[in-house]
Each structure stands twice: as structure tokens, then as C-alpha cells.
Amino acid sequence: MLALYRGAATLGTPLVRAFLARRLATGREDRARIGERRGIASLARPEGRLIWLHAASVGEAISALALIERIARDRPGLTLLVTTGTVTSAAIMAARLPDGVLHQYVPVDVPAWVDRFLDHWRPDLALWIESEFWPGALCALKRRGVPAVLVNARVSDRSFAGWRRAPGTIAALLDCFALCLAQSPLDAERLAALGASRVEMPGNLKFAAGVLPAAEPALDALRRALGPRPVWLAASTHPGEDEIAAAAHRIIAADTPDLLTIIVPRHPARGPDIAARLRADGFRVARRAADQPLGPKTEIYIGDTVGELGLFYRLAGIAFIGGSLVPHGGQNPLEAAKLDCAILHGPHMENFAAIEAEMRAAEATLTVESGAALGPAVAALLADGLRRETLARAAADIADAKTGILDAVMAALTPYLDTLDRTDHVRSRA
């Protein structure tokens, strides 16, 4: 199957080029750096040992930041190269990566493009975050003898069922990893069942992530514009959930006419379309990316900028977690929990199943089973400050309770990092 994949990827290169061109035309690729998606480096490779850390998109990249910062601090002699695959994640990495850590877009999994990338960067160790398995890249690392570790590994119900139907393929892919570090006991069990030879369970790195940042001048300006108005946030929404949030606004505003609803789409490029549709439905809308002011008559404020979700969590105090009222699997509730928010989400939280189960057991979140239930649930929290504070405190307690996870991950990686440090020292002496 992997040989067939490699052949199909090679033969399909013209189709991949056309696909990238379409993404470029719609703003989903970075025109100035599109060559990186074909394995053409835009930076020189520094001398010495290099670790390649790959995080597919925003969620994975943010969860890896604490690990990146720790390696950069503790192992200053090693170069870290971080790759991601989306424009949004690249912008966030540009703002938040430590000095000296490099970023490139990951090459599309075409054999010639992957080989070009690896020929240039010559990684000595690969750290793969969560569950995005690119067969071409992983097999190329194995052929070159580059050790790889799967970090913060997660196997969803859907992925587990799918890989069980292709046992040889997943076993071969997992064989590319010298070590798999699982998020939860269930993930560890599934990885072993699928063929991983060595699995450890240090816990979920998302617990180790820092608090989302916010620029104080921007926060102060929005607080002044907002004044005493009641506010709630629909965070990281996916298509279909923007209209649900707007319908909830209508329900709540019947008794709270000065309400402000903030919608932050998971993909900021959707901002103009969301605004147009909500205006057509009669809402007074302002978009942050268009620098439209938040005025006293604004009903819905769309936070369609990159890297400002922490700003809106600080403003709201009540947050609905997107991707959960549509069958996407939910977004990370810990980010809201660390910023004093009472958390609501829909029934689809499969991507964060262990975290959601722990929060539910501690009565730290509210589950709304349908879009129609969102408005009444938010209205009840706006009317009951004590209930809001109780939920927020319970969620914060869970988010802050596992400070040792990063240390456990670093302990598991230490033998690989020590090997790089030793061999680099020997080489420099030679």
C-alpha cells in the first residue's frame, strides 16, 4: 500500500500543483513562500544538529509551543525547525516562536518535494505532533535512518476504526517511530493495538500550554468600547455554527437588548462571508480584520484576525467552544479554562474526548445538545453570575492541575536529545 501511495503521489504531481494553485487563489497558501510547499527552502540550514518538529495546524502548533520553548532553553546547541501546513498557524508561529527557532511550511507529501526538503535540512531527529501521518515523509525519514518520535499522540474513534481496516499500512507507519508518547491511556492502548512497538503515556501536552496572549493596548481599547455591556463568545466556530451563534444572540437579546456577541471563526478568512450573511439577516455587524469599530449599536463583533483568541476570552467570561455543534470533533477547551471562562460546548468533542470527560465529571462545563439550546444556556449564565464563576473555577482547576506533563515528555525525549548533544560535541572537537 505504501509503495502504491508513493507511486500515486509521484504520478499525481500535476494534480497537486493544480490543487496548490487553487488554494493560493483563495488565500489559503502564502504566495511569498509557496515554494516551501514544494520542498524549496527559503532559509539556509545552520551548522550543527537539527531537530525537525512538525505540527499540522493551529491546535497542534500551540500545544507544542511549551515543548519548543523548553527544548530551545535547555538545549541551546541544537537548532529547532518547526513546520506547519496552514497560513494561520504560520502567522501564530511567527509571533510566538522563541528567538532562533526556524519555521517553514511543510512540503506536500510528493516524494520529490519531501526528498528536496530533507536533502536541504538534513534533520537529526524528527518530532511529530499528534496524529497527522504523511506516509512519504515518514518513510523517507526511516530510509535515511532519522529517528522519529510521535509526541502527544492521539487516535480518535474514527481513526482507530479506519486503521483497523488497514492493519499492515498503519503498522508500517508506526514502525517509523522509535517511540510514541500518548495523550491518554486509551490512546496508548490503541497505538499498541495498531502496531506501535514502544508506547509511553506522559499525558496531554495541551495541559502544559501557556495562557493565550493578548496585547494590553488592544484589550484596553476593546474594554473601553464595550463598557458595561453583557458579552459572550462563540470561539473557533466552523461553518454552520456562526448562524447558530447569531440565532442564540436573538434569543438572549429579547431580554438583554444591549448584548454583544463575539464570533471568532476557526479560519479567519471566513470573516467577510460571515459578516455578509449576518448583515443580510438584519444584524449590525463589525469585523475586526476590517478595522470596523465596536460601537454601542454593534450586535455581533467578528474577531477574524490571527492570534487574538486570548483577547476575546479575556473579554467574554462565557465561551462556547466551536466545532462541537457540527461533527468536527470540537476545539481545545483548556484555552478558555485558563482565562476564567465558563465553558459550553456541543455533543461533538471527540478530538478532546479525555479532557471533555474529565471536565464533565467535575461539572466544569455545560453540554448543549443542539443549536436551539445554546441561547437559553448562555442567557442562564448571564443571569447567574455565581453559576458562571463556579463553572469557570472548576474548569480552571482542571486546566492547572497537571503541571508535570511537560517534564514527563522531556524525560522521555532526553535520551534522543542527549545523543544529539553528545554527537555534536564529538563532531565539534573533531
C-alpha positions as CSV (number, residue, x, y, z in Angstrom):
1,M,0.0,0.0,0.0
2,L,2.8,2.4,0.9
3,A,4.6,1.7,-2.4
4,L,1.3,2.3,-4.3
5,Y,0.9,5.6,-2.3
6,R,4.4,6.7,-3.3
7,G,3.8,5.9,-7.0
8,A,0.4,7.6,-7.0
9,A,1.9,10.7,-5.3
10,T,4.6,10.9,-8.0
11,L,2.2,10.4,-10.9
12,G,-0.3,12.9,-9.4
13,T,2.2,15.7,-9.0
14,P,0.5,17.8,-11.7
15,L,-2.8,17.5,-9.9
16,V,-1.1,18.5,-6.6
17,R,0.3,21.6,-8.3
18,A,-3.2,22.5,-9.5
19,F,-4.6,22.0,-6.0
20,L,-1.9,24.3,-4.6
21,A,-2.7,26.9,-7.2
22,R,-6.4,26.8,-6.2
23,R,-5.5,27.2,-2.6
24,L,-3.2,30.1,-3.5
25,A,-6.0,31.8,-5.4
26,T,-8.3,31.6,-2.4
27,G,-5.7,32.9,0.1
28,R,-5.1,29.5,1.8
29,E,-1.5,29.4,0.8
30,D,1.3,32.0,1.3
31,R,2.2,33.4,-2.1
32,A,5.7,34.7,-0.9
33,R,6.6,31.2,0.5
34,I,4.7,28.8,-1.8
35,G,8.0,27.2,-2.8
36,E,8.3,25.8,0.7
37,R,5.3,23.6,-0.1
38,R,7.3,22.1,-2.9
39,G,10.3,21.5,-0.6
40,I,12.2,24.6,-1.7
41,A,13.7,26.1,1.5
42,S,13.6,29.8,2.0
43,L,16.2,29.7,4.8
44,A,19.7,28.4,5.0
45,R,20.4,25.4,7.2
46,P,22.5,26.3,10.2
47,E,25.5,24.2,11.1
48,G,25.2,21.5,13.8
49,R,22.5,19.2,14.9
50,L,18.9,20.0,13.8
51,I,15.5,18.8,15.2
52,W,12.6,18.9,12.8
53,L,9.3,19.3,14.7
54,H,6.1,19.1,12.6
55,A,2.7,20.4,13.9
56,A,0.0,20.2,11.3
57,S,-2.1,23.3,12.1
58,V,-3.0,25.8,14.8
59,G,-4.1,23.5,17.5
60,E,-1.1,21.2,17.2
61,A,1.3,24.1,16.9
62,I,0.0,25.8,20.0
63,S,0.1,22.6,22.0
64,A,3.8,22.1,21.0
65,L,4.9,25.7,22.0
66,A,5.7,24.8,25.6
67,L,7.8,21.9,24.4
68,I,9.5,24.0,21.7
69,E,10.4,26.7,24.3
70,R,11.7,24.1,26.8
71,I,14.0,22.4,24.2
72,A,15.2,25.8,22.9
73,R,16.0,26.8,26.5
74,D,17.6,23.6,27.7
75,R,19.4,22.6,24.5
76,P,20.8,25.9,23.1
77,G,23.3,24.0,20.9
78,L,20.5,22.3,18.9
79,T,18.6,24.0,16.1
80,L,14.9,23.6,16.0
81,L,13.0,23.7,12.7
82,V,9.2,23.9,13.1
83,T,6.9,23.1,10.1
84,T,3.2,23.7,9.9
85,G,0.8,23.5,6.9
86,T,-1.5,26.5,7.2
87,V,-1.3,30.3,6.8
88,T,-2.9,30.9,10.2
89,S,-0.5,28.5,12.0
90,A,2.5,30.2,10.3
91,A,1.4,33.6,11.4
92,I,0.9,32.4,15.0
93,M,4.4,30.8,15.0
94,A,5.9,33.9,13.6
95,A,4.6,35.8,16.6
96,R,5.3,33.2,19.3
97,L,8.3,31.1,18.4
98,P,11.4,31.7,20.6
99,D,14.3,33.5,19.1
100,G,16.5,31.2,17.0
101,V,13.7,28.7,16.2
102,L,13.1,28.4,12.5
103,H,9.8,28.0,10.7
104,Q,9.0,26.6,7.2
105,Y,5.8,25.3,5.6
106,V,5.7,21.6,5.5
107,P,6.2,20.2,1.9
108,V,3.2,18.5,0.4
109,D,3.8,14.7,0.5
110,V,5.1,14.3,-3.0
111,P,8.3,12.1,-3.0
112,A,10.5,14.5,-4.9
113,W,9.4,17.5,-2.8
114,V,9.9,15.6,0.5
115,D,13.4,14.5,-0.6
116,R,14.3,18.1,-1.6
117,F,13.2,19.2,1.9
118,L,15.2,16.5,3.6
119,D,18.2,17.0,1.4
120,H,18.4,20.6,2.5
121,W,17.5,20.4,6.2
122,R,19.1,17.0,7.0
123,P,17.3,16.6,10.3
124,D,18.9,14.5,13.0
125,L,15.7,13.9,14.9
126,A,12.0,14.3,14.0
127,L,9.3,15.1,16.5
128,W,5.8,14.5,15.0
129,I,2.9,16.2,16.9
130,E,-0.4,14.3,17.4
131,S,-1.8,12.2,14.6
132,E,-1.1,13.6,11.1
133,F,0.7,10.7,9.3
134,W,2.3,11.6,6.0
135,P,3.5,8.3,4.6
136,G,6.0,9.8,2.2
137,A,7.7,11.9,4.8
138,L,7.7,9.2,7.5
139,C,9.0,6.5,5.2
140,A,11.7,8.9,3.9
141,L,12.9,9.6,7.4
142,K,13.1,5.8,8.1
143,R,15.1,5.2,4.9
144,R,17.5,7.8,5.9
145,G,17.9,6.4,9.4
146,V,16.5,9.6,11.1
147,P,14.9,8.7,14.5
148,A,11.3,9.9,14.9
149,V,9.1,10.3,18.0
150,L,5.4,10.7,17.9
151,V,4.6,13.3,20.5
152,N,1.2,13.9,22.1
153,A,-0.2,11.1,20.0
154,R,-4.0,10.8,19.7
155,V,-6.1,8.1,18.0
156,S,-9.8,9.1,17.6
157,D,-12.6,6.6,17.4
158,R,-12.9,7.2,13.7
159,S,-9.2,6.9,13.0
160,F,-8.9,3.7,15.1
161,A,-11.8,2.1,13.2
162,G,-10.3,3.2,9.9
163,W,-6.8,2.0,10.6
164,R,-8.1,-1.4,11.8
165,R,-9.2,-1.9,8.2
166,A,-5.7,-1.4,7.0
167,P,-3.5,-3.1,9.7
168,G,-0.5,-3.5,7.5
169,T,-0.3,0.1,6.5
170,I,-0.7,1.6,9.9
171,A,1.8,-0.9,11.4
172,A,4.3,0.1,8.8
173,L,3.7,3.8,9.5
174,L,4.0,3.3,13.3
175,D,7.2,1.4,12.7
176,C,8.7,4.7,11.5
177,F,8.6,5.9,15.1
178,A,11.2,4.8,17.7
179,L,8.8,6.0,20.4
180,C,5.1,7.0,20.7
181,L,4.1,9.3,23.5
182,A,0.3,9.1,24.0
183,Q,-2.1,11.7,25.4
184,S,-4.2,9.2,27.4
185,P,-4.3,5.6,28.4
186,L,-6.9,4.9,25.7
187,D,-4.6,6.4,23.1
188,A,-1.7,4.3,24.4
189,E,-3.8,1.2,24.2
190,R,-4.9,1.9,20.6
191,L,-1.4,2.7,19.5
192,A,-0.2,-0.6,20.8
193,A,-3.1,-2.4,19.2
194,L,-2.3,-0.8,15.8
195,G,1.3,-2.0,16.0
196,A,3.4,0.6,17.8
197,S,6.4,-1.2,19.3
198,R,7.1,1.2,22.1
199,V,4.5,3.4,23.8
200,E,4.6,5.6,26.8
201,M,1.8,7.8,28.3
202,P,3.2,11.1,29.8
203,G,-0.2,12.9,29.3
204,N,-1.6,15.6,27.1
205,L,0.8,18.4,26.3
206,K,-2.2,20.7,25.9
207,F,-2.3,21.0,29.7
208,A,1.3,22.4,29.6
209,A,0.4,25.1,27.1
210,G,0.7,28.6,28.3
211,V,-2.1,31.1,28.6
212,L,-3.1,32.6,25.2
213,P,-1.5,36.0,24.9
214,A,-3.3,39.3,24.4
215,A,-1.9,42.8,23.6
216,E,-2.8,45.1,26.6
217,P,-3.4,48.2,24.4
218,A,-5.9,46.2,22.2
219,L,-7.6,44.7,25.3
220,D,-7.9,48.1,27.0
221,A,-9.4,49.7,23.8
222,L,-12.0,46.9,23.5
223,R,-12.9,47.1,27.1
224,R,-13.5,50.9,26.8
225,A,-15.6,50.3,23.7
226,L,-17.6,47.5,25.4
227,G,-18.2,49.3,28.6
228,P,-20.7,47.6,31.0
229,R,-22.5,45.7,28.2
230,P,-23.0,41.9,28.7
231,V,-20.9,39.8,26.3
232,W,-20.3,36.2,25.4
233,L,-18.1,34.5,22.9
234,A,-18.5,31.8,20.2
235,A,-14.9,30.7,19.8
236,S,-13.3,28.8,16.9
237,T,-16.6,28.4,15.1
238,H,-16.9,26.2,12.0
239,P,-19.4,26.6,9.1
240,G,-22.9,26.3,10.4
241,E,-22.1,27.5,13.9
242,D,-22.0,31.2,13.1
243,E,-25.7,31.2,12.3
244,I,-26.3,29.2,15.5
245,A,-24.5,31.8,17.5
246,A,-26.5,34.6,15.7
247,A,-29.7,32.8,16.5
248,A,-28.7,32.5,20.1
249,H,-28.0,36.2,20.2
250,R,-31.5,36.9,19.1
251,I,-32.9,34.7,21.8
252,I,-30.8,36.3,24.5
253,A,-31.2,39.9,23.3
254,A,-35.0,39.6,23.7
255,D,-34.4,40.1,27.4
256,T,-30.9,41.6,27.2
257,P,-31.1,44.2,24.4
258,D,-27.6,45.6,25.0
259,L,-26.0,42.2,24.5
260,L,-22.8,41.8,22.4
261,T,-22.0,38.5,20.8
262,I,-18.4,37.9,19.7
263,I,-17.8,35.3,17.0
264,V,-14.2,34.2,16.3
265,P,-14.2,31.8,13.3
266,R,-11.6,29.0,13.4
267,H,-10.5,30.1,9.9
268,P,-10.3,33.9,9.9
269,A,-10.6,34.0,6.1
270,R,-14.3,33.3,6.6
271,G,-14.8,36.6,8.3
272,P,-16.1,38.6,5.2
273,D,-18.6,35.9,4.3
274,I,-19.9,35.5,7.9
275,A,-20.4,39.3,8.1
276,A,-22.2,39.4,4.8
277,R,-24.6,36.6,5.7
278,L,-25.4,38.0,9.2
279,R,-25.9,41.5,7.8
280,A,-28.3,40.0,5.3
281,D,-30.2,38.6,8.3
282,G,-30.6,42.0,9.8
283,F,-27.7,42.0,12.4
284,R,-25.5,45.0,13.0
285,V,-22.0,43.5,12.5
286,A,-18.5,44.8,12.8
287,R,-15.3,43.0,11.6
288,R,-12.1,43.3,13.5
289,A,-9.9,42.5,10.5
290,A,-11.5,45.3,8.6
291,D,-10.9,47.7,11.5
292,Q,-14.6,48.4,11.8
293,P,-15.3,50.0,15.2
294,L,-17.1,48.2,18.0
295,G,-19.9,50.7,18.7
296,P,-22.8,50.8,21.2
297,K,-25.2,49.6,18.5
298,T,-22.9,46.7,17.3
299,E,-24.7,43.4,17.9
300,I,-22.1,40.9,16.6
301,Y,-18.4,41.5,16.6
302,I,-16.4,39.2,14.3
303,G,-12.9,38.5,15.5
304,D,-11.5,37.4,12.2
305,T,-7.8,38.2,13.0
306,V,-4.9,35.8,13.6
307,G,-3.7,35.1,17.1
308,E,-6.1,37.2,19.1
309,L,-8.4,34.5,20.6
310,G,-6.8,35.2,24.0
311,L,-8.0,38.8,23.7
312,F,-11.6,37.7,23.3
313,Y,-11.6,35.0,26.1
314,R,-10.5,37.8,28.5
315,L,-13.4,40.0,27.4
316,A,-16.1,37.4,27.5
317,G,-16.2,35.3,30.6
318,I,-18.6,32.9,28.9
319,A,-17.4,30.9,25.9
320,F,-19.0,28.4,23.6
321,I,-16.3,26.1,22.1
322,G,-16.8,25.7,18.3
323,G,-16.5,22.6,16.2
324,S,-18.8,20.9,18.7
325,L,-22.3,21.6,17.3
326,V,-21.2,20.3,13.9
327,P,-19.5,16.9,13.5
328,H,-15.9,18.2,13.5
329,G,-14.8,17.0,16.9
330,G,-14.5,20.2,18.9
331,Q,-11.7,22.6,19.7
332,N,-9.5,23.0,22.8
333,P,-11.5,23.9,25.9
334,L,-8.4,24.3,28.1
335,E,-7.6,27.7,26.4
336,A,-10.8,29.1,27.7
337,A,-10.4,27.4,31.1
338,K,-7.1,29.1,31.7
339,L,-8.7,32.5,31.1
340,D,-11.6,32.4,33.6
341,C,-14.4,31.4,31.2
342,A,-17.5,29.4,31.9
343,I,-17.4,26.8,29.1
344,L,-20.2,25.5,26.9
345,H,-19.9,23.1,24.0
346,G,-22.0,20.8,21.8
347,P,-22.0,17.0,21.8
348,H,-19.2,16.6,19.3
349,M,-16.0,16.8,21.3
350,E,-14.2,13.7,20.1
351,N,-10.9,15.4,19.4
352,F,-10.7,16.3,23.1
353,A,-12.6,13.3,24.5
354,A,-10.4,12.7,27.6
355,I,-10.4,16.4,28.5
356,E,-14.1,16.7,28.0
357,A,-14.8,13.6,30.1
358,E,-12.7,14.9,32.9
359,M,-14.4,18.3,32.8
360,R,-17.8,16.8,32.6
361,A,-17.1,14.5,35.6
362,A,-16.1,17.7,37.6
363,E,-19.1,19.6,36.4
364,A,-16.8,22.1,34.9
365,T,-18.6,22.5,31.5
366,L,-22.1,22.6,30.1
367,T,-23.1,20.5,27.1
368,V,-25.7,21.9,24.8
369,E,-27.2,19.1,22.8
370,S,-28.4,21.3,19.9
371,G,-28.1,24.7,18.4
372,A,-31.5,25.6,19.8
373,A,-30.3,25.0,23.3
374,L,-27.3,27.4,23.1
375,G,-29.2,30.7,23.5
376,P,-31.1,29.7,26.7
377,A,-27.9,28.2,28.2
378,V,-25.9,31.4,27.6
379,A,-28.8,33.5,28.9
380,A,-28.9,31.5,32.1
381,L,-25.2,32.1,32.7
382,L,-25.5,35.8,32.0
383,A,-28.3,36.0,34.6
384,D,-26.5,33.9,37.2
385,G,-23.0,35.3,38.0
386,L,-22.4,32.8,40.8
387,R,-23.1,29.9,38.4
388,R,-20.7,31.3,35.9
389,E,-17.9,31.8,38.4
390,T,-18.4,28.2,39.8
391,L,-18.1,26.7,36.3
392,A,-15.1,28.9,35.4
393,R,-13.3,28.0,38.7
394,A,-13.9,24.2,38.2
395,A,-12.5,24.4,34.7
396,A,-9.5,26.4,35.8
397,D,-8.7,23.8,38.5
398,I,-8.6,21.1,35.9
399,A,-6.5,23.1,33.5
400,D,-4.0,24.0,36.2
401,A,-3.7,20.5,37.8
402,K,-1.2,18.8,35.5
403,T,1.9,20.9,35.5
404,G,4.2,17.9,35.4
405,I,3.3,16.7,31.9
406,L,5.9,18.8,30.1
407,D,8.6,17.4,32.5
408,A,7.4,13.9,31.7
409,V,7.6,14.5,27.9
410,M,11.0,16.0,28.2
411,A,12.2,13.0,30.3
412,A,11.0,10.6,27.6
413,L,12.8,12.7,24.9
414,T,16.0,13.1,26.9
415,P,17.9,10.0,25.6
416,Y,17.4,11.3,22.0
417,L,18.4,14.9,22.8
418,D,21.4,13.7,24.8
419,T,22.5,11.7,21.8
420,L,22.4,14.8,19.6
421,D,24.3,16.9,22.1
422,R,27.0,14.2,22.5
423,T,27.5,13.6,18.8
424,D,27.5,17.3,18.1
425,H,30.1,17.8,20.8
426,V,32.3,15.0,19.4
427,R,32.0,16.4,15.9
428,S,32.9,19.9,17.0
429,R,36.0,18.5,18.7
430,A,37.0,16.6,15.6
